[in-house]
Amino acid sequence: MDYTTLALDPGFGSAIGRGIGAIALYAVVGLVLMVFGFYAIDWTTPGKLSILVRNGAPNAVIVTASGLVSMALIVVVAIYSSAGKLDEGLLSSLIYGLLGIVVQVAAVRLLEWVTRLDIGSLIESDRFAPASVVVAAAHVALGLVVAVAII
């Protein structure tokens, strides 16, 4: 009978353990930032965003989804730029994520003022409004700008 032995490097198990730990920690940081980002948008936007999203208001869903995608871009680039240093990666993700939230909220308020968009009425509408795509694009564009600035 011929047996084949699977040979793994001696440090393989600990490397897997560290990788699993890093994934879990980054997932927690990302989730915390996305929840905080959602509530930052909710707190600074007229109307109750969580209820509007739950009820399927199309413009609220579009604006919220774009804000979350934007936040994810920032977190992903912060993780990528940390070059495998877990402590620096977690801290930079948290710092850049919080900065990204502040920038997004301020920029959307500025966009509302410049374009004279009534964001409150826009997101509360039961009908799709093309202007919600402009707000969504602003979220994603700012996320990209902050993300690339991290590099």
Accessible surface in RSA format (square Angstrom, percent):
REM  Atomic radii and reference values for relative SASA: ProtOr
REM  Chains: A
REM  Algorithm: Lee & Richards
REM  Probe-radius: 1.40
REM  Slices: 20
REM RES _ NUM      All-atoms   Total-Side   Main-Chain    Non-polar    All polar
REM                ABS   REL    ABS   REL    ABS   REL    ABS   REL    ABS   REL
RES MET A   1   206.46 106.9 120.32  79.6  86.14 205.1 122.52 104.2  83.93 111.2
RES ASP A   2   135.41  94.9 104.23 103.7  31.18  73.7  40.77  95.9  94.65  94.4
RES TYR A   3   172.88  80.7 148.22  84.3  24.66  64.2 119.97  90.2  52.91  65.2
RES THR A   4   131.99  93.9  96.35  97.7  35.64  84.9  72.40  97.2  59.59  90.1
RES THR A   5   118.94  84.6  93.16  94.4  25.77  61.4  66.13  88.8  52.81  79.8
RES LEU A   6   149.59  83.3 124.45  89.0  25.15  63.2 126.98  89.2  22.61  60.8
RES ALA A   7    92.11  84.7  62.02  95.7  30.09  68.4  67.41  94.9  24.70  65.4
RES LEU A   8   102.04  56.8  73.95  52.9  28.09  70.6  77.27  54.3  24.76  66.6
RES ASP A   9   113.20  79.3 103.42 102.9   9.78  23.1  21.50  50.6  91.70  91.5
RES PRO A  10   143.04 104.3 103.14  94.0  39.90 145.0 115.55  95.4  27.50 170.9
RES GLY A  11    39.29  48.5   0.00   N/A  39.29  48.5  33.05  90.7   6.24  14.0
RES PHE A  12    92.39  46.2  87.99  54.5   4.40  11.4  92.05  55.8   0.33   1.0
RES GLY A  13    51.76  63.8   0.00   N/A  51.76  63.8  38.10 104.6  13.66  30.6
RES SER A  14    64.65  54.6  48.92  65.3  15.74  36.2  48.63 103.5  16.03  22.5
RES ALA A  15    45.11  41.5  37.32  57.6   7.79  17.7  37.90  53.4   7.21  19.1
RES ILE A  16    83.23  47.4  80.94  60.3   2.30   5.5  82.38  59.3   0.86   2.3
RES GLY A  17    39.89  49.2   0.00   N/A  39.89  49.2  30.64  84.1   9.24  20.7
RES ARG A  18   160.81  67.5 148.83  75.9  11.98  28.5  83.82 114.6  76.99  46.7
RES GLY A  19    32.25  39.8   0.00   N/A  32.25  39.8  31.42  86.2   0.83   1.9
RES ILE A  20   110.90  63.1 109.32  81.4   1.58   3.8 109.62  78.9   1.28   3.5
RES GLY A  21    29.86  36.8   0.00   N/A  29.86  36.8  29.56  81.1   0.30   0.7
RES ALA A  22    23.46  21.6  23.35  36.0   0.11   0.3  23.35  32.9   0.11   0.3
RES ILE A  23   125.08  71.2 120.27  89.6   4.81  11.6 123.86  89.2   1.22   3.3
RES ALA A  24    52.68  48.4  45.73  70.6   6.96  15.8  52.22  73.5   0.46   1.2
RES LEU A  25    82.58  46.0  82.11  58.7   0.48   1.2  82.11  57.7   0.48   1.3
RES TYR A  26    29.33  13.7  27.00  15.4   2.33   6.1  24.72  18.6   4.61   5.7
RES ALA A  27    59.33  54.6  43.89  67.7  15.44  35.1  55.12  77.6   4.21  11.2
RES VAL A  28    87.27  57.4  86.03  77.9   1.24   3.0  87.19  75.8   0.08   0.2
RES VAL A  29    23.59  15.5  22.17  20.1   1.42   3.4  23.59  20.5   0.00   0.0
RES GLY A  30     9.65  11.9   0.00   N/A   9.65  11.9   9.65  26.5   0.00   0.0
RES LEU A  31   115.57  64.4 112.25  80.3   3.32   8.3 113.79  79.9   1.78   4.8
RES VAL A  32    80.22  52.8  76.71  69.4   3.52   8.5  79.52  69.1   0.71   1.9
RES LEU A  33     0.56   0.3   0.56   0.4   0.00   0.0   0.56   0.4   0.00   0.0
RES MET A  34    53.38  27.6  52.79  34.9   0.58   1.4  26.86  22.8  26.52  35.1
RES VAL A  35    72.66  47.8  70.08  63.4   2.59   6.2  72.54  63.0   0.12   0.3
RES PHE A  36    83.73  41.9  80.18  49.7   3.55   9.2  83.42  50.6   0.31   0.9
RES GLY A  37     5.48   6.8   0.00   N/A   5.48   6.8   5.44  14.9   0.03   0.1
RES PHE A  38    31.83  15.9  31.74  19.7   0.08   0.2  31.74  19.2   0.08   0.2
RES TYR A  39    82.91  38.7  82.91  47.2   0.00   0.0  39.72  29.9  43.19  53.2
RES ALA A  40     9.71   8.9   8.95  13.8   0.76   1.7   9.71  13.7   0.00   0.0
RES ILE A  41    11.39   6.5  10.94   8.2   0.44   1.1  11.39   8.2   0.00   0.0
RES ASP A  42     6.34   4.4   1.76   1.8   4.57  10.8   0.90   2.1   5.43   5.4
RES TRP A  43   169.54  68.0 134.28  65.0  35.26  82.8 120.66  64.3  48.87  79.3
RES THR A  44    54.18  38.5  37.69  38.2  16.50  39.3  45.99  61.8   8.19  12.4
RES THR A  45     8.92   6.3   3.26   3.3   5.66  13.5   1.94   2.6   6.98  10.5
RES PRO A  46    67.79  49.4  55.31  50.4  12.48  45.3  66.83  55.2   0.96   6.0
RES GLY A  47    38.22  47.1   0.00   N/A  38.22  47.1  18.40  50.5  19.82  44.4
RES LYS A  48   100.78  49.2  94.33  57.9   6.44  15.3  68.14  61.3  32.64  34.8
RES LEU A  49     0.31   0.2   0.31   0.2   0.00   0.0   0.31   0.2   0.00   0.0
RES SER A  50    21.69  18.3  18.55  24.8   3.14   7.2  13.92  29.6   7.77  10.9
RES ILE A  51    79.41  45.2  79.41  59.2   0.00   0.0  79.41  57.2   0.00   0.0
RES LEU A  52    27.62  15.4  27.62  19.8   0.00   0.0  27.62  19.4   0.00   0.0
RES VAL A  53    48.10  31.6  40.41  36.6   7.69  18.5  40.41  35.1   7.69  20.9
RES ARG A  54   175.26  73.6 140.56  71.7  34.70  82.6  75.64 103.4  99.61  60.4
RES ASN A  55   115.30  79.5  78.90  76.2  36.41  87.7  27.83  67.0  87.47  84.5
RES GLY A  56    45.65  56.3   0.00   N/A  45.65  56.3  25.94  71.2  19.70  44.1
RES ALA A  57     5.23   4.8   2.39   3.7   2.84   6.5   4.88   6.9   0.34   0.9
RES PRO A  58    39.09  28.5  33.29  30.3   5.80  21.1  38.83  32.1   0.26   1.6
RES ASN A  59     0.00   0.0   0.00   0.0   0.00   0.0   0.00   0.0   0.00   0.0
RES ALA A  60     0.00   0.0   0.00   0.0   0.00   0.0   0.00   0.0   0.00   0.0
RES VAL A  61    59.47  39.1  58.55  53.0   0.92   2.2  58.90  51.2   0.58   1.6
RES ILE A  62    51.71  29.4  47.18  35.2   4.53  10.9  50.40  36.3   1.31   3.6
RES VAL A  63     3.28   2.2   3.28   3.0   0.00   0.0   3.28   2.8   0.00   0.0
RES THR A  64     7.88   5.6   7.88   8.0   0.00   0.0   7.88  10.6   0.00   0.0
RES ALA A  65    48.14  44.3  43.54  67.2   4.61  10.5  47.53  66.9   0.61   1.6
RES SER A  66     9.81   8.3   5.71   7.6   4.10   9.4   9.47  20.2   0.34   0.5
RES GLY A  67     2.15   2.7   0.00   N/A   2.15   2.7   0.16   0.4   2.00   4.5
RES LEU A  68    55.83  31.1  55.83  39.9   0.00   0.0  55.83  39.2   0.00   0.0
RES VAL A  69    80.93  53.3  78.49  71.1   2.45   5.9  80.70  70.1   0.23   0.6
RES SER A  70     0.00   0.0   0.00   0.0   0.00   0.0   0.00   0.0   0.00   0.0
RES MET A  71     2.22   1.2   2.22   1.5   0.00   0.0   2.22   1.9   0.00   0.0
RES ALA A  72    34.31  31.5  31.77  49.0   2.53   5.8  34.31  48.3   0.00   0.0
RES LEU A  73    52.70  29.3  51.96  37.2   0.74   1.9  52.51  36.9   0.19   0.5
RES ILE A  74     0.04   0.0   0.04   0.0   0.00   0.0   0.04   0.0   0.00   0.0
RES VAL A  75     9.57   6.3   9.57   8.7   0.00   0.0   9.57   8.3   0.00   0.0
RES VAL A  76    91.40  60.1  90.13  81.6   1.27   3.1  90.66  78.8   0.74   2.0
RES VAL A  77    26.52  17.5  26.41  23.9   0.12   0.3  26.52  23.0   0.00   0.0
RES ALA A  78     0.00   0.0   0.00   0.0   0.00   0.0   0.00   0.0   0.00   0.0
RES ILE A  79    54.26  30.9  50.34  37.5   3.92   9.5  50.34  36.2   3.92  10.6
RES TYR A  80   178.15  83.2 160.33  91.2  17.81  46.4 118.77  89.3  59.37  73.2
RES SER A  81    49.10  41.5  18.10  24.2  31.00  71.4  20.65  44.0  28.45  39.9
RES SER A  82    11.94  10.1   2.43   3.2   9.50  21.9   8.07  17.2   3.86   5.4
RES ALA A  83    81.94  75.3  48.92  75.5  33.02  75.1  64.05  90.2  17.89  47.4
RES GLY A  84    79.99  98.6   0.00   N/A  79.99  98.6  43.40 119.1  36.60  82.0
RES LYS A  85   111.06  54.2 105.58  64.8   5.48  13.0  62.40  56.2  48.65  51.8
RES LEU A  86    65.57  36.5  58.74  42.0   6.83  17.2  61.07  42.9   4.50  12.1
RES ASP A  87   108.48  76.0  97.52  97.1  10.96  25.9  47.01 110.6  61.48  61.3
RES GLU A  88    94.70  54.4  89.68  67.8   5.01  11.9  36.90  71.4  57.80  47.2
RES GLY A  89     0.00   0.0   0.00   N/A   0.00   0.0   0.00   0.0   0.00   0.0
RES LEU A  90    33.14  18.5  31.82  22.8   1.32   3.3  32.13  22.6   1.01   2.7
RES LEU A  91   106.44  59.3 102.55  73.4   3.90   9.8 105.33  74.0   1.12   3.0
RES SER A  92    25.13  21.2  22.23  29.7   2.90   6.7  23.58  50.2   1.55   2.2
RES SER A  93     0.00   0.0   0.00   0.0   0.00   0.0   0.00   0.0   0.00   0.0
RES LEU A  94    65.68  36.6  65.68  47.0   0.00   0.0  65.68  46.1   0.00   0.0
RES ILE A  95    93.14  53.0  89.84  66.9   3.30   8.0  91.50  65.9   1.64   4.5
RES TYR A  96    69.87  32.6  69.87  39.8   0.00   0.0  28.54  21.4  41.33  50.9
RES GLY A  97     0.00   0.0   0.00   N/A   0.00   0.0   0.00   0.0   0.00   0.0
RES LEU A  98    72.89  40.6  72.46  51.8   0.43   1.1  72.66  51.0   0.23   0.6
RES LEU A  99    90.44  50.4  86.13  61.6   4.31  10.8  89.94  63.2   0.50   1.4
RES GLY A 100     0.00   0.0   0.00   N/A   0.00   0.0   0.00   0.0   0.00   0.0
RES ILE A 101     4.48   2.5   4.14   3.1   0.34   0.8   4.48   3.2   0.00   0.0
RES VAL A 102    95.84  63.1  91.78  83.1   4.06   9.8  95.03  82.6   0.81   2.2
RES VAL A 103    46.09  30.3  42.83  38.8   3.26   7.9  45.56  39.6   0.53   1.4
RES GLN A 104     3.97   2.2   3.97   2.9   0.00   0.0   0.34   0.7   3.63   2.8
RES VAL A 105    23.60  15.5  22.00  19.9   1.60   3.9  23.60  20.5   0.00   0.0
RES ALA A 106    58.20  53.5  47.52  73.3  10.68  24.3  54.16  76.3   4.04  10.7
RES ALA A 107    23.43  21.5  16.39  25.3   7.04  16.0  20.14  28.4   3.28   8.7
RES VAL A 108     6.16   4.1   6.16   5.6   0.00   0.0   6.16   5.4   0.00   0.0
RES ARG A 109    62.44  26.2  56.85  29.0   5.59  13.3  53.85  73.6   8.59   5.2
RES LEU A 110   105.85  59.0 101.18  72.4   4.67  11.7 105.12  73.8   0.73   2.0
RES LEU A 111    34.51  19.2  30.89  22.1   3.61   9.1  34.14  24.0   0.37   1.0
RES GLU A 112    37.16  21.3  35.72  27.0   1.44   3.4  11.55  22.3  25.61  20.9
RES TRP A 113   168.11  67.5 160.66  77.8   7.46  17.5 144.16  76.9  23.95  38.9
RES VAL A 114    92.24  60.7  70.38  63.7  21.86  52.7  73.81  64.1  18.43  50.0
RES THR A 115    61.25  43.6  34.50  35.0  26.75  63.8  41.74  56.1  19.51  29.5
RES ARG A 116   182.09  76.5 152.01  77.5  30.08  71.6  74.27 101.5 107.82  65.3
RES LEU A 117    39.09  21.8  33.11  23.7   5.98  15.0  34.79  24.4   4.30  11.6
RES ASP A 118    83.49  58.5  72.74  72.4  10.76  25.4  35.37  83.3  48.12  48.0
RES ILE A 119     1.27   0.7   1.27   0.9   0.00   0.0   1.27   0.9   0.00   0.0
RES GLY A 120     3.92   4.8   0.00   N/A   3.92   4.8   3.92  10.7   0.00   0.0
RES SER A 121    66.03  55.8  54.97  73.4  11.06  25.5  33.91  72.2  32.13  45.0
RES LEU A 122    17.35   9.7  10.80   7.7   6.55  16.5  16.93  11.9   0.42   1.1
RES ILE A 123     0.15   0.1   0.15   0.1   0.00   0.0   0.15   0.1   0.00   0.0
RES GLU A 124    83.17  47.7  69.31  52.4  13.86  33.0  19.41  37.5  63.76  52.1
RES SER A 125    39.70  33.5  29.05  38.8  10.65  24.5  24.69  52.6  15.01  21.0
RES ASP A 126   125.80  88.1 101.97 101.5  23.83  56.3  32.49  76.5  93.31  93.1
RES ARG A 127   195.66  82.2 191.08  97.4   4.58  10.9  71.96  98.4 123.70  75.0
RES PHE A 128   109.57  54.8  86.27  53.4  23.30  60.6  86.27  52.3  23.30  66.7
RES ALA A 129    23.16  21.3  21.90  33.8   1.25   2.9  23.16  32.6   0.00   0.0
RES PRO A 130    98.55  71.8  95.42  87.0   3.13  11.4  95.82  79.1   2.73  17.0
RES ALA A 131    27.39  25.2  21.16  32.7   6.23  14.2  24.92  35.1   2.47   6.6
RES SER A 132     0.00   0.0   0.00   0.0   0.00   0.0   0.00   0.0   0.00   0.0
RES VAL A 133    76.65  50.4  76.55  69.3   0.11   0.3  76.55  66.5   0.11   0.3
RES VAL A 134    74.38  48.9  71.01  64.3   3.37   8.1  73.27  63.7   1.11   3.0
RES VAL A 135     0.00   0.0   0.00   0.0   0.00   0.0   0.00   0.0   0.00   0.0
RES ALA A 136    12.11  11.1  11.93  18.4   0.18   0.4  12.11  17.1   0.00   0.0
RES ALA A 137    56.69  52.1  47.29  73.0   9.40  21.4  55.05  77.5   1.64   4.3
RES ALA A 138    21.91  20.1  13.22  20.4   8.70  19.8  20.98  29.5   0.94   2.5
RES HIS A 139     1.64   0.9   1.64   1.1   0.00   0.0   1.12   1.2   0.52   0.6
RES VAL A 140    48.27  31.8  48.27  43.7   0.00   0.0  48.27  41.9   0.00   0.0
RES ALA A 141    52.16  48.0  47.31  73.0   4.86  11.0  50.42  71.0   1.75   4.6
RES LEU A 142    37.60  20.9  37.47  26.8   0.13   0.3  37.60  26.4   0.00   0.0
RES GLY A 143     0.00   0.0   0.00   N/A   0.00   0.0   0.00   0.0   0.00   0.0
RES LEU A 144    87.18  48.6  86.88  62.2   0.30   0.7  87.18  61.2   0.00   0.0
RES VAL A 145    98.47  64.8  91.43  82.8   7.04  17.0  96.75  84.1   1.72   4.7
RES VAL A 146    13.86   9.1  12.35  11.2   1.52   3.7  13.62  11.8   0.24   0.7
RES ALA A 147     2.35   2.2   2.35   3.6   0.00   0.0   2.35   3.3   0.00   0.0
RES VAL A 148    98.63  64.9  93.33  84.5   5.30  12.8  93.33  81.1   5.30  14.4
RES ALA A 149    82.92  76.2  44.88  69.3  38.05  86.5  56.74  79.9  26.19  69.4
RES ILE A 150    22.61  12.9   2.82   2.1  19.79  47.7   4.94   3.6  17.66  47.9
RES ILE A 151   139.36  79.3  90.10  67.1  49.25 118.7  97.66  70.3  41.69 113.1
END  Absolute sums over single chains surface
CHAIN  1 A     8934.1       7398.1       1536.0       6735.0       2199.1
END  Absolute sums over all chains
TOTAL          8934.1       7398.1       1536.0       6735.0       2199.1
